[in-house]
Amino acid sequence: MKPSGKLLEVDLSVDYPNMPGALDQVRFDLDRGEILGLVGGSGSGKSTLAMAVLGLVQWKNGRVRGAIRFDGRELAAMREPELRAIRGSQISLVLQSPVSSLNPALRIETQFREAWKAHRSGLSSTHERELFLEHLRMVNLPAEPDFLRRYPSQISVGQAQRLLIAMAIMHRPKLLIADEPTSALDPITQAEVLALLARLNARLGMAILFISHDLLSIASLCRRVAILEQGRLVECADTAAIFQAPAHPFTRRLVEAVPALPHSFPSSLANIAAAVTGVSHARTAAAPQPQPASTLDSGTESCP
């Protein structure tokens, strides 16, 4: 492959012993600093794709065929020690169940410290604590020693999700994979987490692969959207085009299932979520002008 300015280039298939073709020739790329939405129903392969990028499919007896090129390096050819050095450092993951992602027996400060020392060392306890408090402030959590002394059971689900985001960005990853990060949250907290992700994207220049079944969340955050159906990438386009002129029948069904849609796509991606949900999201980038959505033929799936 020629060197590319793309942060992530994926061209892969994934097979499980009981499910060959769990992902079938899925092709997409991600620019540095871009937020790409990945949408699909339950069982469409969204989480499998995230696990494949992280090199975790083999732990479920899966097999990856194809290429996963990240920052100029081929992840699919790496051995586990090389992948371990990248996970959590250059590629971070935030999952949909924040409470189960935290160790209930450990204080928040201890979990911060373990996440930090997985890839870095050399800071004194005082400097470590200052670092942890700084990241609590970045995600709008109480930047207080008392908060660090709490256990996961002593914070809300929304606070737990923001805490996971804080730990995920500590090493300044180039890519954050957010796998259904708002599905366990109430609507107001969902809006706050989406606004937080947008701010962190702008502040840190971190690309985000935002995985969701919720088109409204996707519309509020993402510049482009890729649609997965039964392991195949069936459509990929600018967010405006997906909402205004969905080309694939599955995409049209997804859009039609949204409770209400504005008559015209607003000039800002934040405004579409506000128009549909009545909740404003912090998003300053203007939405791209709609381009015709592309329907992808079987066997030639790609996300331009």
VMD Tcl script that draws the C-alpha trace (Angstrom):
set ca {
  {0.00 0.00 0.00}
  {1.18 3.53 -0.72}
  {1.57 5.85 2.27}
  {-1.70 7.64 2.92}
  {-2.88 10.67 4.84}
  {-5.78 8.59 6.13}
  {-5.66 7.60 9.78}
  {-7.57 4.35 9.31}
  {-8.15 2.25 6.18}
  {-10.19 -0.92 6.53}
  {-10.82 -3.65 3.95}
  {-11.78 -6.78 5.80}
  {-14.01 -9.77 6.35}
  {-14.54 -11.60 9.64}
  {-15.56 -15.21 10.12}
  {-16.63 -17.06 13.26}
  {-16.87 -20.87 13.44}
  {-20.68 -20.67 13.63}
  {-21.01 -17.52 11.51}
  {-18.91 -17.26 8.36}
  {-19.14 -13.82 6.79}
  {-20.00 -11.99 10.03}
  {-18.42 -9.10 8.15}
  {-18.17 -9.41 4.38}
  {-15.70 -7.23 2.45}
  {-16.30 -4.10 4.51}
  {-14.26 -1.17 3.22}
  {-14.05 2.32 4.68}
  {-11.51 4.92 5.73}
  {-11.29 7.57 8.39}
  {-9.48 10.90 8.14}
  {-7.41 12.27 10.98}
  {-9.70 14.18 13.31}
  {-12.88 13.00 11.55}
  {-16.00 11.65 13.27}
  {-17.48 8.79 11.26}
  {-20.80 7.26 12.27}
  {-21.39 3.52 11.88}
  {-25.06 2.55 11.98}
  {-26.77 -0.82 11.86}
  {-29.31 -2.98 13.60}
  {-28.62 -5.60 16.25}
  {-26.40 -8.32 14.88}
  {-25.29 -6.28 11.86}
  {-21.60 -6.55 12.79}
  {-20.96 -3.12 14.34}
  {-19.25 -4.39 17.49}
  {-17.43 -7.10 15.53}
  {-15.93 -4.35 13.38}
  {-14.74 -2.49 16.49}
  {-13.21 -5.67 17.91}
  {-11.50 -6.40 14.58}
  {-9.85 -2.97 14.50}
  {-8.61 -3.54 18.06}
  {-7.30 -7.01 17.22}
  {-9.65 -8.73 19.66}
  {-11.70 -10.92 17.33}
  {-9.39 -13.90 17.82}
  {-10.31 -14.01 21.51}
  {-13.78 -15.08 20.36}
  {-12.36 -17.65 17.92}
  {-12.88 -15.24 15.03}
  {-10.68 -14.88 11.98}
  {-9.93 -11.64 10.14}
  {-9.29 -11.64 6.41}
  {-8.04 -8.52 4.70}
  {-6.29 -5.35 5.83}
  {-6.59 -2.88 8.72}
  {-4.15 -0.03 8.19}
  {-3.79 2.41 11.07}
  {-1.49 5.43 10.91}
  {0.57 3.79 8.18}
  {0.89 0.42 9.95}
  {-0.84 -2.86 9.17}
  {-2.66 -3.99 12.31}
  {-3.85 -7.31 10.90}
  {-0.25 -8.52 10.61}
  {0.76 -7.52 14.14}
  {1.36 -9.92 16.99}
  {-0.37 -9.53 20.34}
  {2.46 -7.64 22.15}
  {2.50 -5.03 19.37}
  {-1.29 -4.68 19.47}
  {-1.26 -4.39 23.26}
  {1.04 -1.38 22.97}
  {-1.48 0.33 20.65}
  {-4.71 -0.51 22.50}
  {-5.55 2.16 25.03}
  {-2.63 4.29 23.91}
  {-3.21 5.10 20.24}
  {-6.65 3.49 19.84}
  {-9.05 3.71 22.78}
  {-12.45 2.13 23.32}
  {-15.54 3.31 25.19}
  {-18.28 0.71 25.59}
  {-22.03 0.99 26.06}
  {-22.21 -0.32 29.62}
  {-20.16 2.04 31.79}
  {-20.97 0.43 35.12}
  {-19.88 -3.06 34.05}
  {-16.73 -1.60 32.44}
  {-15.48 -0.38 35.83}
  {-14.15 -2.61 38.58}
  {-16.64 -2.30 41.48}
  {-13.96 -3.20 44.05}
  {-11.51 -0.43 43.14}
  {-11.67 3.28 43.88}
  {-11.79 5.66 40.92}
  {-8.25 6.89 41.56}
  {-6.91 3.32 41.47}
  {-8.64 2.68 38.15}
  {-7.22 5.90 36.73}
  {-3.75 4.86 37.90}
  {-4.00 1.41 36.33}
  {-5.13 2.93 33.02}
  {-2.22 5.38 33.14}
  {0.46 2.85 34.10}
  {-0.61 0.45 31.36}
  {1.36 2.65 28.95}
  {3.23 5.28 30.99}
  {5.17 5.56 34.22}
  {7.52 7.91 36.02}
  {5.07 10.36 37.59}
  {4.99 10.91 41.33}
  {1.75 10.21 43.17}
  {1.13 13.94 43.44}
  {1.59 14.52 39.71}
  {-0.55 11.48 38.92}
  {-3.38 12.88 41.00}
  {-3.06 16.27 39.27}
  {-3.30 14.48 35.93}
  {-6.42 12.58 37.01}
  {-8.09 15.74 38.31}
  {-7.30 17.52 35.04}
  {-9.08 14.79 33.09}
  {-12.06 14.87 35.41}
  {-12.38 18.58 34.59}
  {-12.13 17.83 30.87}
  {-15.21 15.58 31.05}
  {-17.22 17.81 33.42}
  {-16.84 15.65 36.51}
  {-16.00 16.98 39.99}
  {-12.23 17.58 40.00}
  {-11.92 16.84 43.68}
  {-9.89 14.30 45.69}
  {-13.14 13.14 47.30}
  {-14.48 12.08 43.90}
  {-11.31 10.07 43.22}
  {-11.86 8.20 46.50}
  {-15.32 7.02 45.47}
  {-16.22 3.55 44.22}
  {-18.16 3.03 40.95}
  {-21.30 2.23 42.96}
  {-21.19 5.76 44.38}
  {-21.51 7.57 41.05}
  {-24.32 7.74 38.48}
  {-24.35 5.90 35.16}
  {-23.77 9.16 33.32}
  {-20.82 9.99 35.55}
  {-19.42 6.49 34.98}
  {-19.60 6.98 31.21}
  {-17.79 10.32 31.41}
  {-15.22 8.69 33.67}
  {-14.56 6.01 31.05}
  {-14.13 8.71 28.43}
  {-11.65 10.51 30.70}
  {-9.57 7.35 31.09}
  {-9.81 6.64 27.35}
  {-8.30 10.01 26.39}
  {-5.50 10.10 28.99}
  {-2.88 8.89 26.53}
  {-4.15 11.21 23.78}
  {-5.18 8.46 21.34}
  {-5.41 9.24 17.65}
  {-8.62 7.21 17.41}
  {-11.47 6.73 19.89}
  {-13.91 3.91 19.14}
  {-17.19 4.72 20.89}
  {-19.39 1.61 20.75}
  {-22.98 2.60 21.65}
  {-21.71 5.01 24.34}
  {-25.11 6.66 24.91}
  {-27.46 3.67 24.75}
  {-27.58 3.20 28.55}
  {-28.18 6.90 29.25}
  {-31.27 9.06 29.66}
  {-31.93 11.62 26.88}
  {-30.45 14.61 28.73}
  {-27.28 12.71 29.65}
  {-27.06 11.40 26.08}
  {-27.03 14.98 24.82}
  {-24.33 15.92 27.33}
  {-22.10 13.00 26.33}
  {-22.53 13.77 22.61}
  {-21.58 17.39 23.26}
  {-18.58 16.21 25.28}
  {-17.36 13.97 22.44}
  {-17.69 16.85 19.98}
  {-15.67 19.14 22.25}
  {-12.93 16.55 22.78}
  {-12.76 15.92 19.03}
  {-12.24 19.65 18.42}
  {-9.83 20.16 21.34}
  {-7.63 17.08 20.90}
  {-7.92 16.50 17.14}
  {-8.86 12.91 17.93}
  {-10.75 10.91 15.31}
  {-13.87 9.09 16.51}
  {-15.55 6.00 15.11}
  {-19.01 6.47 16.62}
  {-21.01 3.22 16.56}
  {-24.74 3.45 17.20}
  {-28.18 2.30 16.17}
  {-29.50 5.80 16.92}
  {-29.62 8.01 13.83}
  {-30.38 11.13 15.86}
  {-27.15 10.75 17.82}
  {-25.29 10.11 14.58}
  {-26.81 13.23 13.00}
  {-25.76 15.43 15.90}
  {-22.13 14.36 15.84}
  {-20.89 12.81 12.59}
  {-19.79 14.26 9.26}
  {-20.19 10.96 7.38}
  {-22.29 7.88 8.01}
  {-21.69 4.25 7.01}
  {-24.63 1.82 7.10}
  {-24.13 -1.85 7.96}
  {-26.72 -4.51 7.20}
  {-26.05 -8.17 7.97}
  {-22.30 -7.74 7.83}
  {-22.21 -5.70 4.62}
  {-21.60 -2.01 4.15}
  {-24.59 -1.03 2.03}
  {-24.32 2.75 1.96}
  {-21.91 5.50 2.91}
  {-22.37 9.25 2.46}
  {-22.31 12.65 4.11}
  {-24.76 12.83 6.99}
  {-26.95 15.32 5.11}
  {-27.30 12.98 2.14}
  {-28.21 10.03 4.34}
  {-31.11 11.99 5.85}
  {-32.25 13.81 2.72}
  {-31.79 11.17 0.04}
  {-31.06 7.69 1.40}
  {-30.32 5.41 -1.52}
  {-30.42 1.89 -0.10}
  {-33.75 0.33 1.01}
  {-32.34 -0.52 4.45}
  {-31.15 3.05 4.96}
  {-34.56 4.36 3.92}
  {-36.20 2.11 6.51}
  {-33.84 3.41 9.19}
  {-34.57 7.04 8.30}
  {-38.31 6.42 8.10}
  {-38.22 4.85 11.56}
  {-37.00 8.10 13.13}
  {-40.00 9.62 14.97}
  {-39.77 12.99 13.21}
  {-37.48 14.68 10.72}
  {-37.04 18.35 9.79}
  {-38.29 19.39 6.34}
  {-34.84 20.57 5.33}
  {-31.43 19.61 6.61}
  {-30.15 22.46 8.81}
  {-26.87 24.25 8.19}
  {-25.35 22.77 11.33}
  {-25.21 19.15 12.42}
  {-26.10 20.32 15.91}
  {-29.34 21.85 14.67}
  {-30.75 18.64 13.19}
  {-30.62 16.96 16.58}
  {-32.15 20.05 18.15}
  {-34.89 20.13 15.50}
  {-35.73 16.47 16.04}
  {-35.21 16.08 19.77}
  {-35.52 19.61 21.09}
  {-32.05 19.29 22.67}
  {-29.15 21.48 21.56}
  {-25.75 19.83 21.19}
  {-22.43 21.65 21.28}
  {-21.19 21.35 17.72}
  {-19.63 24.23 15.85}
  {-18.64 22.65 12.54}
  {-21.00 23.34 9.66}
  {-22.58 20.37 7.97}
  {-21.31 19.52 4.49}
  {-23.55 20.19 1.55}
  {-25.56 17.08 0.71}
  {-24.05 14.84 -1.95}
  {-25.89 11.95 -3.59}
  {-25.72 8.96 -1.31}
  {-23.98 5.95 -2.76}
  {-25.62 2.53 -2.77}
  {-22.96 -0.13 -2.67}
  {-23.23 -3.27 -4.72}
  {-22.71 -6.64 -3.11}
  {-19.03 -7.56 -3.08}
  {-17.84 -4.00 -3.73}
  {-18.66 -2.37 -0.42}
  {-16.62 0.73 0.34}
  {-16.96 4.04 2.08}
  {-15.41 6.79 -0.04}
}
mol new
graphics top color blue
foreach p $ca { graphics top sphere $p radius 0.5 }
foreach p [lrange $ca 0 end-1] q [lrange $ca 1 end] { graphics top cylinder $p $q radius 0.2 }
display resetview
